[in-house]
Amino acid sequence: MTTLILNIKGLVNVRSENNLLRGIELRELPIIENAFLLIEDGNITKWGLMENLKQELPVLPNHQIDASGQFVMPTWCDSHTHMVFAGSRENEFVDKINGLTYADIAAKGGGILNSANKLQQASEDELFNAAWERLNACAKLGTGAVEIKSGYGLTKEAELKMLRVIKKLKEKSNLTIKSTFLGAHTFPQKYKENHQGYIDEIINEMLPVIATENLADYIDVFCESGFFSVEEMEQICNAGLRYGLKPKLHINQLNSIGGLQSAIKMNAISVDHLETMTEQDIVDLSSSNTIGTLLPTAAFFLRMPYQPARELINGGCAIALASDFNPGSSPSFNMNFVIALSCIQMKMLPQEAINAASINGAFAMEIQDELGSISVGKKANLIFTHPINSIEYLPYFFGTNLIEKVMIKGEFI
């Protein structure tokens, strides 16, 4: 089907070149005012000014959409989520309000191990149905692509169960989905004093099945003091690389322990979190091809210092924004709030935040040739805003849904 969108107030992130944005480039957000957009068979085929419409399209298609007063922009690319889980953890939320620390909650059986226990007991169908509802809800908020991690299984059976659910979501959903194996999220209780035993299980028992069934695109490790050391991360990632799984890694959330430098040496696609960054970390990241993915809603929910976005941008780094949606530390997949929070608390310009959540988010999932900008040949995954004054209004008027409708592959959801 051919669809013509007319009278667009602002067509946002229009690009003829497909480049990862770093440093000052992030503030360049091309917007075409009073524009039209042509979609054929779910893909973008032409855009231009309304005043040139008759010249560009002598014969207009029958299916037309009037976008007067609206901004049309690419959907968000959320490159870090934990969308598949069993049960919520609001009881721990209350525990935190009452002053319990993460260690206190973990000692009570909470945290990641709590989610793992619930997931191990849930059926594959239960996990799929719950994740399917979440996926559809986040799409209505403008997310058109999402990376989903395992990591709440922590046994061979449960990790594979999570990854099989993600594979089913890929097959059924019109959203673009990437799958990441995060068996190294934490150490199961029985391996608390035998780290190598669990690492051997990941390498020798989980990875071969994951490769045979084509269950993951990437591999992830939570590299942090008290979790997986730099050496342990390298051992797991090198094993994953032998199966074609590129690293996307949890790094520098609480401490800078050398994981970032190791990730860069392994050509990690992204390093995610980055709440704790030294000057040398920023220099090293800026001179690499690795993307720094910032997760401000996790810092917000945990009352942690926010990622040093301004220092990273001023240092010339390529950064993306993602939701870190999960039941324990970021129970929200609303990328519009992520963008508002990035502007309000991390002092990112609206243009920087929008780019980080769209084109750079696409690069962080290696789908930049399909999504992330208004470009000929890319999928017509589009956000239609309500009539608003300017693109800056999106993060300014936070807390209200300013999205009127969302299009995926040329069809409204």
C-alpha positions in Angstrom: 0.0 0.0 0.0 1.1 3.6 -0.7 0.5 6.3 1.9 1.0 10.0 1.6 1.4 12.1 4.8 0.6 15.7 4.1 1.0 19.1 5.9 3.5 17.8 8.5 4.3 20.7 10.8 7.8 19.3 11.4 9.4 16.2 9.9 12.0 15.3 12.4 15.5 13.7 12.0 15.5 13.7 8.2 18.9 12.3 7.1 20.4 11.4 3.7 23.5 10.0 5.5 23.6 7.3 8.1 26.2 8.2 10.7 26.7 7.5 14.4 26.6 10.8 16.1 29.2 11.8 18.7 29.9 14.9 20.7 28.7 18.1 19.2 27.0 16.3 16.3 24.3 15.1 18.7 22.7 18.6 18.8 22.1 18.6 15.0 18.5 17.5 14.5 17.4 18.2 11.0 13.7 19.2 10.8 11.8 19.9 7.6 8.9 22.3 8.2 5.6 22.0 6.3 6.6 18.7 4.8 5.2 15.6 3.1 6.3 12.0 3.5 5.6 9.1 1.1 5.4 5.5 2.3 5.3 2.4 0.1 5.0 -1.1 1.4 5.9 -0.1 4.9 9.1 1.8 3.9 9.9 5.5 3.5 10.4 6.3 -0.2 10.3 10.1 -0.5 10.0 13.2 1.6 10.0 16.9 0.8 8.4 20.3 1.2 4.6 20.7 0.6 5.3 23.5 -1.8 7.1 21.0 -4.1 4.5 18.3 -3.7 2.9 18.6 -7.2 6.4 18.7 -8.8 7.6 15.7 -6.8 4.4 13.6 -7.0 2.3 14.5 -10.1 -0.1 11.7 -9.3 -1.1 11.5 -5.6 -2.0 8.2 -3.9 -5.6 7.8 -2.7 -4.5 7.0 0.9 -3.6 10.3 2.5 -3.1 11.4 6.1 -3.3 15.0 7.1 -0.7 15.8 9.8 -1.5 19.5 10.2 0.0 20.8 13.4 1.8 17.6 14.2 5.5 16.6 14.3 6.3 13.3 12.7 9.5 11.6 13.8 11.1 8.1 13.9 10.1 5.8 16.7 12.4 5.3 19.7 15.0 2.6 19.6 15.2 1.3 23.2 18.5 -0.6 23.2 18.5 -1.9 26.8 15.6 -3.6 28.4 14.7 -6.6 30.6 11.2 -7.0 29.1 10.8 -10.7 30.0 10.2 -11.3 33.7 7.8 -13.0 36.1 6.2 -10.8 38.7 6.8 -7.4 40.0 8.9 -6.2 43.0 6.9 -3.4 44.5 7.4 -4.9 48.0 11.1 -4.1 47.6 10.2 -0.6 46.4 8.5 -0.1 49.8 11.5 -1.7 51.6 13.8 0.9 50.0 11.4 3.7 51.1 11.7 2.3 54.6 15.5 2.6 54.4 16.6 -0.9 53.5 19.8 -1.1 51.4 20.3 -3.3 48.3 22.3 -5.6 50.5 19.5 -5.8 53.1 17.0 -6.6 50.4 19.3 -9.2 48.9 19.8 -10.8 52.3 16.0 -11.3 52.5 16.0 -13.1 49.1 15.3 -10.0 47.1 16.9 -8.4 44.1 17.9 -10.3 41.0 17.6 -13.6 42.8 14.0 -12.8 43.7 13.2 -12.3 40.0 15.1 -15.5 39.2 13.1 -17.5 41.6 9.8 -16.3 40.2 10.9 -16.8 36.6 12.1 -20.3 37.2 8.6 -21.2 38.4 6.8 -19.5 35.5 5.9 -21.3 32.3 7.0 -20.2 28.9 3.5 -19.2 28.0 3.0 -17.1 31.1 6.3 -15.3 30.4 5.3 -14.7 26.7 1.8 -13.4 27.5 3.1 -11.0 30.1 5.9 -9.8 27.9 3.6 -9.4 24.9 1.3 -7.0 26.8 4.3 -5.0 27.9 5.7 -4.9 24.4 2.4 -3.6 22.9 2.1 -1.0 25.7 5.6 0.3 25.1 4.9 0.5 21.3 2.0 2.8 22.0 4.4 5.1 23.8 6.5 5.4 20.6 9.0 2.6 20.9 9.6 0.8 17.5 12.6 -1.3 18.3 13.7 -2.9 21.5 16.6 -5.0 22.8 15.6 -7.6 25.4 18.0 -9.4 27.7 17.8 -12.7 29.6 19.4 -12.8 33.0 16.5 -13.6 35.4 16.9 -17.3 34.8 20.4 -18.1 36.2 20.0 -21.8 35.4 20.5 -23.4 32.0 16.8 -24.3 31.8 15.5 -20.9 32.9 17.9 -18.8 30.8 17.0 -20.8 27.7 13.3 -20.4 28.5 13.7 -16.6 28.6 15.6 -16.6 25.3 13.0 -18.8 23.6 10.3 -16.4 24.8 12.3 -13.5 23.2 12.6 -15.5 20.0 8.8 -16.0 19.9 8.3 -12.2 20.5 10.6 -11.6 17.5 8.6 -13.9 15.3 5.1 -12.5 16.3 5.8 -8.8 16.8 6.0 -6.2 14.1 8.6 -4.3 16.3 12.2 -4.8 15.6 13.6 -6.9 18.5 17.2 -7.9 19.4 18.0 -10.6 21.9 20.9 -10.5 24.4 22.1 -13.4 26.6 22.8 -12.1 30.1 23.3 -15.4 32.0 26.1 -13.5 33.8 23.7 -11.1 35.6 24.7 -12.4 39.0 25.9 -15.6 40.6 23.2 -18.1 41.7 23.2 -18.9 45.4 24.7 -22.4 44.8 27.7 -20.9 43.0 28.3 -18.0 45.4 31.6 -19.5 46.5 32.3 -21.2 43.1 32.3 -18.5 40.4 34.2 -20.7 37.9 31.6 -23.4 38.3 28.8 -21.1 37.1 31.0 -19.6 34.3 31.8 -23.1 33.1 28.0 -23.8 33.0 27.5 -20.6 30.9 30.3 -21.5 28.5 29.9 -25.2 28.2 26.2 -25.8 28.7 24.3 -22.6 27.8 26.2 -21.1 24.9 26.2 -24.2 22.7 22.4 -24.5 22.9 21.9 -20.8 22.3 24.1 -21.0 19.2 22.3 -24.1 17.9 18.8 -22.6 18.3 19.9 -19.1 17.3 18.5 -17.6 20.5 20.7 -14.5 20.9 22.3 -11.7 18.9 24.5 -10.4 21.7 26.1 -11.4 25.0 26.1 -9.3 28.2 27.8 -9.5 31.6 27.2 -7.4 34.7 30.8 -6.3 35.3 30.9 -4.8 38.8 32.5 -5.1 42.2 30.7 -8.0 44.0 29.4 -9.4 40.7 31.5 -10.4 37.7 35.2 -9.2 37.6 36.8 -7.9 34.5 38.7 -11.2 34.0 35.4 -13.2 34.4 33.7 -10.9 31.9 36.5 -11.3 29.4 36.3 -15.1 29.8 32.5 -15.2 29.2 32.6 -12.6 26.3 35.4 -14.4 24.5 33.4 -17.6 24.7 30.4 -15.7 23.3 32.4 -14.2 20.5 33.4 -17.7 19.3 29.6 -18.3 18.7 29.2 -14.9 17.0 27.7 -13.1 20.0 29.0 -9.6 20.2 29.3 -7.9 23.6 26.9 -5.3 24.9 27.9 -4.9 28.6 26.7 -3.6 32.0 29.7 -1.4 32.9 30.6 1.3 35.5 27.2 1.4 37.3 28.7 1.6 40.8 32.5 1.5 40.3 35.1 2.0 37.6 37.1 -1.2 37.8 38.6 -1.4 34.3 35.6 -3.0 32.6 35.2 -0.2 30.2 38.7 -0.5 28.8 38.3 -4.2 28.5 34.9 -3.8 26.7 36.5 -1.4 24.2 39.3 -3.9 23.5 36.7 -6.5 22.7 34.9 -4.1 20.3 31.8 -4.1 22.4 28.8 -2.6 20.6 27.9 -0.7 23.7 28.7 -0.2 27.3 25.6 0.5 29.4 24.9 2.4 32.7 28.1 4.6 33.1 27.0 6.3 36.3 30.6 6.2 37.5 33.1 7.6 35.0 36.6 8.8 35.5 38.2 11.4 33.2 40.3 8.6 31.7 37.1 6.5 31.1 35.6 9.4 29.1 38.8 9.8 27.0 39.0 6.1 26.3 35.3 5.9 25.3 35.5 8.9 23.1 38.4 7.5 21.1 36.6 4.1 20.5 33.8 2.9 18.3 31.8 1.7 21.3 28.6 3.5 22.2 27.9 4.6 25.8 24.3 3.9 26.6 22.9 5.9 29.4 20.0 4.7 31.6 18.7 7.7 33.6 15.5 6.1 34.8 17.6 3.5 36.7 19.5 6.3 38.4 16.2 8.1 39.1 14.5 5.1 40.6 17.6 4.1 42.7 18.3 7.7 43.8 21.8 7.4 42.4 23.9 10.1 40.7 23.0 10.5 37.1 25.3 9.6 34.3 27.7 12.5 33.3 26.0 13.1 30.0 27.4 16.6 29.5 31.0 15.5 30.1 30.5 12.5 27.8 29.1 14.6 25.0 31.7 17.4 25.5 34.4 14.7 25.4 33.3 13.6 22.0 31.6 10.3 23.0 28.8 8.6 21.0 25.9 8.1 23.5 22.5 6.5 23.3 19.6 6.6 25.7 17.6 3.5 26.8 15.0 2.7 29.5 16.6 -0.3 31.3 13.1 -1.5 31.8 13.1 -4.1 34.6 11.1 -5.0 37.7 13.8 -4.0 40.2 15.5 -0.8 39.3 13.6 0.8 36.4 10.0 -0.3 36.2 9.2 1.9 33.2 9.5 1.5 29.5 8.4 5.1 28.7 11.1 6.5 26.5 9.4 9.9 26.5 10.2 10.1 30.2 13.7 8.9 29.6 14.2 11.9 27.2 12.6 14.4 29.6 14.8 13.1 32.5 17.9 13.3 30.3 17.1 17.0 29.6 16.0 17.9 33.1 18.6 16.0 35.2 21.5 15.4 32.8 21.3 18.7 31.1 21.1 17.2 27.6 19.6 19.5 24.9 16.2 18.1 23.5 17.9 17.6 20.2 20.7 15.6 21.8 18.3 13.4 23.7 16.1 12.7 20.7 19.1 11.7 18.6 20.4 9.5 21.4 17.1 7.7 21.6 16.6 7.3 17.9 19.5 7.1 15.5 22.2 6.3 18.1 19.9 3.9 19.7 19.5 2.2 16.4 23.3 2.0 16.1 23.4 0.4 19.6 21.3 -2.4 18.2 23.0 -2.5 14.7 19.7 -1.7 13.0 20.8 1.8 11.7 20.1 0.7 8.2 16.4 0.0 9.0 15.4 2.5 11.7 16.4 5.6 13.7 15.9 8.4 11.1 13.6 9.6 8.4 15.6 8.2 5.5 14.7 6.7 2.1 14.6 2.9 2.4 14.1 2.7 6.1 11.0 1.3 7.8 8.1 3.7 8.3 8.1 3.3 12.1 6.8 6.8 13.0 5.6 8.8 16.0 2.8 11.3 15.3 2.7 13.9 18.1 -0.4 15.8 19.2 -0.3 19.3 17.9 2.5 21.0 19.9 4.4 24.2 19.6 7.9 22.9 19.0 10.1 19.7 19.4 11.4 21.2 22.7 7.9 20.9 24.0 8.2 17.1 24.2 10.7 17.0 27.2 9.4 20.3 28.6 5.8 19.1 29.1 6.9 15.9 30.8 4.4 13.5 32.4 1.7 13.9 29.7 1.5 11.6 26.7 2.1 13.9 23.7 1.9 11.0 21.2 -1.3 10.8 19.3 -0.5 7.7 17.3 2.3 5.4 16.3 2.9 3.7 13.0 4.9 0.5 12.6 5.9 -0.6 9.1 3.5 1.9 7.6 0.5 0.7 9.6 -1.0 2.5 12.7 -1.0 0.3 15.8 
